[in-house]
Each structure stands twice: as C-alpha cells, then as structure tokens.
C-alpha cells in the first residue's frame, strides 16, 4: 500500500484505538503541548468503566489535557503516574489531598537527556500515545512541538497510537515518523495549549539587565521559559550573529530570531538553524513554527547531551533555581519539604556550557521568595542538589553577579552573601 492507503487503513475513532491498550501496562504519554486530548479522554473512559487498571503512565511535564482526564484524583487507584518532572497538575493533586499527597504520584528522578534511554532500555513500554502534525505527501508525520523523548519512546513501544491535529505545526527535524510505524491514527482538531506571557517584575528586569550584559555577539543561547528569559531576549535584539541551541523554543526566542539578531552562522552544529527539543507558546508562535526551515527539532538525548552542546563555541546557558547555598550548590526542584518540579535539563546545559569554548552558564534567581519574607540564599539547601557546587559558574540575583569558578568556600560564601537581600545578609554571615 502507498502512504495514503496505509493512513486510511489505520484511521479509527479514539475509543477504538485505546482498545489496543490493556491492564498492567506501561504507557508513555506525549508531554506538554503534545498531550493527545482525544486519546487521553478515551483512555480515561475505559478506566472509569473499570475496563483497565494498573496502568503506569510515564511522562514529563503534564498539562491540562492530562489533568482533566487520566490524572483526575478519582482515577489514581488505577492509573499510576510516573512523572519525571512535576508540573502544576501534580502539585494541585497533592495540595488537594495533603494526607496522601506525596503517595499519589511516583516521582522518578531523571535528567531530561536520559529520559529516552530510560524509556527505551529500562522500561518495557507497552504503548506510546502522542499528538503529531498532519501527514505529508510522502507519508511522514512530524513531532511538532515535542520531539523530546517521544521520538525514541514511539519506536520502543509495542503499540504506537497517534492523534493527528491539523493545528499542530509541521516542524523540520530528525526522526520524522512514517505512517508504516504507526498502529492507529486518530484525527482530532483541538486548539494547542497556550502559555500566557506576563510582565516582568522589577527583579526580573534587574537580573535581565545583568545577564544580557554578559552576552556577546555570536553567542549560542539556551533560555528557559518565563518572564526573566523573555526580558533577557528583549535586551538582545540589537546583537548580531547569535545562535540558538536550546531545550525549549519560546515566543521570546522566536522574537529574537525575527529581530535579525539570530543568524546561527557561527554554530558548529546545525549551522543556520535554531535547534530545540520542545516548544511552548501561543497561537501566533505555533503558526510561526509551522513549516519554518529556520528551526530544527531534535530528540532530547541529542539536544541536551552536554557533549553535543559543547561542540558549539560561546554557549550561554541561562537557568533558574529555587535556592542557592553559600557554597553555590543549587536546589531547583524541591520546596517546602516536597518535590516541586524536577531536575529537567538544567545540569545538562550547565555542563555543556562549561565545556564549550568561551561558554558560560548562569543560574539566576530572585534574592527572596514569599513576598520578601524568605531568602533564596541559604546556609544549607533544604532539598536535593540539582546543580552541584562543582559545576556552578555564575550566580545572578537582582543585587549582582558572582563568578564562583576557582573560588574557595569562604570566598564563595562572601560572594553569595553579597547577592542576598540586605536584610538577610547579617544572618547569613553569622552562619559562616
């Protein structure tokens, strides 16, 4: 059969497609914008009907489609979430049931770069369900906004079920998915999840000014999502010959590309193209991604591999943290005695930037939290170490920047106290 005939032979309704799934199985789910809403709702209906139980769901960064279907509290006795990065969905579940909160979700500590290997080699995947872009004339779907671990999990799973959304952008990249690799195809049009932009705070603006001043023409950028990275990007529009090699593609980075600041011509990997592994933004951003040859989507075990990152010169990695101790160690995932998010790709890019010729890694945070009542600079971390002190390069708060490389513990402590809010400095000094 040709591609169109294969497609037609595998097309079915969502309720029929999920009948391929069975109890006591491991299922990988598309993450973030690539959550497949029709498939997740159909799967939830089978669970509600007590046709399925003992499902182990593997994923990073869940969003609203999962929250309103398979990750509802009443289903969690039959669906066991195995999350490698907690989002607001899991935090809401935990807060709503504080007596059982930490037991509702199985948190699996995993570097984002290692998630494809985990799902391919360590987990016996029975199925993978995800959203893809429409099929091209030669029979290929693209992973759209989310190449990440799904490009690998899709091939590792015994069953692959895709939800084709005409609004999912077709994104050029490695490992496009051929129709012959798919077991079932469900067509469903749904608006892509949009991330609202917010105005940066005074602290964000101060930090952004410091970080932007550390970035030269020709640098290769990795930026996260949020007000602070967006404020940094807004200050770089007059730069020239920037490159982008980032875990996450955002509207702020797209705006930087449109400004003419990005050429990608000085990159050693994929010159001329901005590379990423997943994307989140708004509707105009998704339209910009569609059929855009200036961007290139790659699996996360390549994008986030420190050895691959370091092939580019002058990498500048900008990440956020929740807490930094006086030695420079960062806790970016644990808060108030509970797991808050996950390590994600932070350490991947810190190490990649550190190994890059001329590269720098920046960890940025506000000096305080909870309305200024709590210092983010602390004598000792209250959670796990996401980025070890051995790897930390620059720490930036609204009070300045400190290069910790080559500094002794006492020197580091003195620098960190200088980055703390003034009202906490005396207390931190006494902790020395």
Residue pairs with C-beta under 8 A, 6 or more apart in sequence:
1 9
2 139
3 135
3 137
3 138
3 139
3 179
6 139
6 179
6 180
7 135
7 139
7 179
7 185
10 179
10 182
10 183
10 184
10 185
11 185
11 186
11 187
12 184
12 185
12 186
13 186
14 38
14 39
14 41
14 42
14 163
14 186
14 188
15 42
15 45
16 184
17 39
17 42
17 161
17 184
17 185
17 186
18 39
18 42
18 43
18 46
18 161
19 46
20 127
20 159
20 161
20 183
20 184
21 27
21 43
21 46
21 52
21 55
21 126
21 127
21 159
22 52
22 126
23 52
23 53
23 54
23 55
24 53
24 54
24 55
25 54
25 55
25 56
25 126
25 127
26 56
26 58
26 123
26 124
26 125
26 126
26 127
27 55
27 56
27 57
27 58
27 125
27 126
27 127
27 128
27 129
28 58
28 59
28 119
28 123
28 125
28 127
28 128
28 129
28 130
28 149
28 150
28 153
28 157
29 35
29 36
29 40
29 57
29 58
29 59
29 62
29 66
29 70
29 128
29 129
29 130
30 36
30 59
30 129
30 130
30 131
30 146
30 150
31 59
31 60
31 61
31 62
31 146
31 148
31 149
31 150
31 278
32 60
32 61
32 63
32 145
32 146
32 193
32 278
32 280
33 63
33 131
33 144
33 145
33 146
33 192
33 193
33 278
33 279
33 280
33 286
34 130
34 131
34 132
34 143
34 144
34 145
34 146
34 150
34 168
34 278
35 62
35 63
35 64
35 65
35 66
35 131
35 193
36 65
36 129
36 130
36 131
36 162
36 163
36 186
36 188
37 65
37 69
37 163
37 188
37 190
38 163
38 186
38 188
38 190
39 129
39 161
39 163
39 186
40 65
40 66
40 69
40 70
40 129
41 68
41 69
43 52
43 55
43 69
43 70
43 129
44 69
44 70
44 72
44 75
46 52
47 53
47 55
47 70
47 75
47 78
47 79
48 75
50 78
52 78
53 78
54 78
54 80
55 70
55 78
55 79
55 80
56 80
56 82
57 70
57 71
57 79
57 80
57 81
57 82
58 82
58 84
58 108
58 119
58 123
58 125
58 153
59 66
59 81
59 82
59 83
59 84
60 83
60 84
60 85
60 112
60 115
60 148
60 149
60 342
60 344
61 85
61 87
62 71
62 81
62 83
62 87
62 89
62 90
63 87
63 89
63 193
64 89
64 193
65 193
66 89
67 89
67 92
70 79
71 79
71 81
71 89
71 90
71 93
73 93
73 96
73 97
73 104
76 93
76 104
80 106
81 90
81 104
81 105
81 106
82 106
82 108
83 90
83 105
83 106
83 107
83 108
83 342
84 107
84 108
84 109
84 110
84 112
84 115
84 118
84 342
85 112
85 341
85 342
85 344
86 105
86 107
86 339
86 340
86 341
86 342
87 341
90 104
90 105
91 340
93 101
93 104
93 105
94 101
94 102
94 104
94 105
94 338
95 101
97 104
101 338
102 338
102 339
107 339
107 342
108 118
109 342
109 343
109 384
110 118
110 342
110 343
111 304
111 343
111 344
111 345
111 347
111 348
112 148
112 247
112 300
112 304
112 343
112 344
112 345
112 348
113 300
113 301
113 303
113 304
113 305
113 306
113 345
113 348
114 301
115 148
115 149
115 300
115 301
116 149
116 151
116 152
116 153
116 299
116 300
116 301
117 152
117 301
119 125
119 149
119 152
119 153
119 156
120 152
120 153
120 155
120 156
125 153
125 156
125 157
125 158
126 157
126 158
126 159
127 157
127 158
127 159
127 160
127 161
128 150
128 153
128 154
128 156
128 157
128 159
128 160
128 161
129 161
129 162
129 163
130 143
130 146
130 150
130 154
130 162
130 163
131 144
131 146
131 162
131 163
131 164
131 165
131 168
132 141
132 142
132 143
132 144
132 162
132 163
132 164
132 165
132 168
132 177
133 141
133 142
133 143
133 144
133 164
133 165
133 168
133 169
133 170
133 171
134 141
134 164
134 165
134 166
134 168
134 170
135 141
135 164
135 179
136 170
139 178
139 179
139 180
140 176
140 177
140 178
140 179
141 162
141 164
141 176
141 177
141 178
141 179
141 182
142 169
142 170
142 171
142 172
142 173
142 176
142 177
142 297
143 150
143 151
143 171
143 173
143 175
143 176
143 177
143 297
144 168
144 169
144 170
144 171
144 289
145 168
145 169
145 171
145 192
145 278
145 279
145 280
145 286
145 289
146 278
146 279
147 171
147 173
147 174
147 175
147 277
147 278
147 297
147 298
147 299
147 300
148 277
148 278
148 299
148 300
149 299
149 300
149 301
151 174
151 175
151 177
151 299
152 299
152 301
154 160
154 177
154 181
155 181
159 183
159 184
160 181
160 182
160 183
160 184
161 182
161 183
161 184
161 185
161 186
162 177
162 182
162 184
162 185
162 186
163 186
163 187
163 188
164 185
164 186
164 187
164 188
165 188
165 189
165 190
165 192
166 189
167 189
167 190
167 191
167 192
167 286
168 192
168 286
169 286
169 287
169 289
169 290
169 291
169 292
170 290
170 291
171 279
171 289
171 290
171 292
171 295
171 297
172 292
172 293
172 295
172 296
172 297
173 296
173 297
173 298
174 296
174 297
174 298
174 299
174 302
175 299
179 185
191 283
192 283
192 286
193 280
194 281
194 282
194 283
195 225
195 280
195 281
195 282
196 282
197 227
197 230
197 251
197 282
198 227
199 227
200 208
200 227
200 228
200 230
200 231
201 227
201 366
202 398
203 366
203 367
203 397
203 398
204 227
204 228
204 231
204 366
205 231
206 398
207 228
207 231
207 364
207 366
207 396
207 397
207 398
208 228
208 231
208 232
208 234
208 235
209 235
210 396
210 400
210 401
211 232
211 318
211 362
211 364
211 396
211 401
212 232
212 235
212 236
214 316
214 360
214 362
214 394
214 401
215 221
215 232
215 236
215 239
215 242
215 316
216 239
216 314
217 239
217 240
217 241
217 242
218 240
218 241
218 242
218 243
218 266
218 314
219 239
219 242
219 243
219 314
219 315
219 316
220 242
220 243
220 244
220 245
220 266
220 267
220 312
220 313
220 314
220 315
220 316
220 356
221 242
221 243
221 244
221 245
221 246
221 253
221 256
221 315
221 316
221 318
222 244
222 245
222 246
222 247
222 309
222 315
222 316
222 317
222 318
222 319
222 349
222 353
223 229
223 232
223 233
223 246
223 248
223 250
223 252
223 253
223 318
224 247
224 248
224 318
224 319
224 320
225 248
225 250
225 280
226 320
228 318
228 320
228 364
229 250
229 252
229 318
230 250
230 251
230 252
232 252
232 318
233 252
233 253
233 255
233 256
234 252
234 255
236 242
236 256
236 261
237 255
237 256
237 259
237 260
237 261
238 261
239 261
240 260
240 261
240 263
241 263
241 265
241 266
242 256
242 261
242 262
242 263
242 264
243 262
243 263
243 264
243 265
243 266
243 267
243 274
243 312
244 253
244 256
244 257
244 262
244 264
244 274
244 275
244 276
245 267
245 269
245 270
245 274
245 275
245 276
245 303
245 309
245 312
245 315
246 253
246 274
246 275
246 276
246 303
247 276
247 277
247 278
247 300
247 303
247 304
247 344
247 345
247 348
247 349
248 276
248 277
248 278
248 279
248 280
249 274
249 276
249 278
249 279
249 281
249 289
249 295
250 279
250 280
250 281
250 285
251 281
251 282
251 284
251 285
253 262
253 274
254 281
254 285
254 288
254 289
256 262
257 274
257 294
262 274
263 272
264 270
264 271
264 272
264 273
264 274
264 294
265 271
265 272
266 313
266 314
267 312
268 311
268 312
268 313
269 275
269 308
269 311
269 312
270 296
272 294
273 293
273 294
273 295
273 296
274 294
274 295
274 296
275 295
275 296
275 297
275 298
275 303
276 295
276 296
276 297
276 298
276 303
277 297
277 298
277 299
277 300
277 302
277 303
277 304
278 300
279 285
279 286
279 289
289 295
300 345
302 308
303 309
304 345
304 348
304 349
304 352
305 348
305 352
306 348
306 349
306 351
306 352
306 355
307 352
307 355
308 352
309 315
309 317
309 348
309 349
309 351
309 352
309 353
309 355
309 356
310 352
310 353
310 355
310 356
310 359
312 356
313 356
313 357
313 358
313 359
314 356
314 357
314 358
314 359
315 349
315 352
315 353
315 356
315 359
315 360
316 353
316 359
316 360
316 361
316 362
317 349
317 350
317 352
317 353
317 359
317 360
317 361
317 362
318 362
318 364
319 332
319 346
319 349
319 350
319 361
319 362
319 363
319 364
319 387
320 332
320 363
320 364
320 365
321 330
321 331
321 332
321 346
321 363
321 364
321 365
321 376
321 386
321 387
322 331
322 332
322 333
322 334
322 335
322 340
322 365
322 369
322 376
322 383
323 330
323 331
323 332
323 335
323 365
323 376
323 378
323 381
323 382
323 383
324 330
324 331
324 363
324 365
324 376
324 377
324 378
324 395
324 416
325 331
325 377
325 378
325 379
325 380
325 381
325 389
325 416
326 377
326 378
326 379
326 409
326 412
326 413
326 416
326 417
326 428
326 431
326 432
327 389
327 409
327 412
327 413
327 416
328 389
328 392
328 395
328 404
328 412
328 416
329 381
329 385
329 387
329 388
329 389
329 392
330 346
330 363
330 381
330 385
330 386
330 387
330 392
331 381
331 382
331 383
331 384
331 385
331 386
332 341
332 343
332 344
332 346
332 363
332 386
332 387
333 339
333 340
333 341
333 342
333 343
333 344
333 383
333 384
333 386
334 340
334 382
334 383
334 384
335 382
335 383
337 382
343 386
346 386
346 387
347 386
347 387
347 388
347 391
349 361
350 361
350 363
350 387
350 391
350 392
350 393
351 391
352 359
353 359
353 360
353 361
353 393
354 361
354 391
354 393
360 393
360 394
361 391
361 392
361 393
361 394
362 393
362 394
362 395
362 396
362 401
363 387
363 392
363 394
363 395
363 396
364 395
364 396
364 397
365 376
365 395
365 396
365 397
366 376
366 397
366 398
367 375
367 376
367 377
367 397
367 398
367 399
367 419
367 420
367 421
367 424
368 374
368 375
368 376
368 421
368 424
369 375
369 376
372 421
375 420
375 421
375 424
375 427
375 428
376 397
377 397
377 416
377 417
377 419
377 420
377 421
377 424
377 428
378 428
379 428
379 431
389 404
389 412
392 404
393 403
393 404
393 405
394 401
394 402
394 403
394 404
395 401
395 402
395 404
395 415
395 416
395 419
396 402
396 419
397 419
397 420
399 418
399 419
399 420
399 421
399 422
400 418
400 419
401 419
402 412
402 415
402 416
402 418
402 419
404 412
404 415
407 415
410 432
413 428
413 432
416 428
417 425
417 428
417 429
418 425
420 428
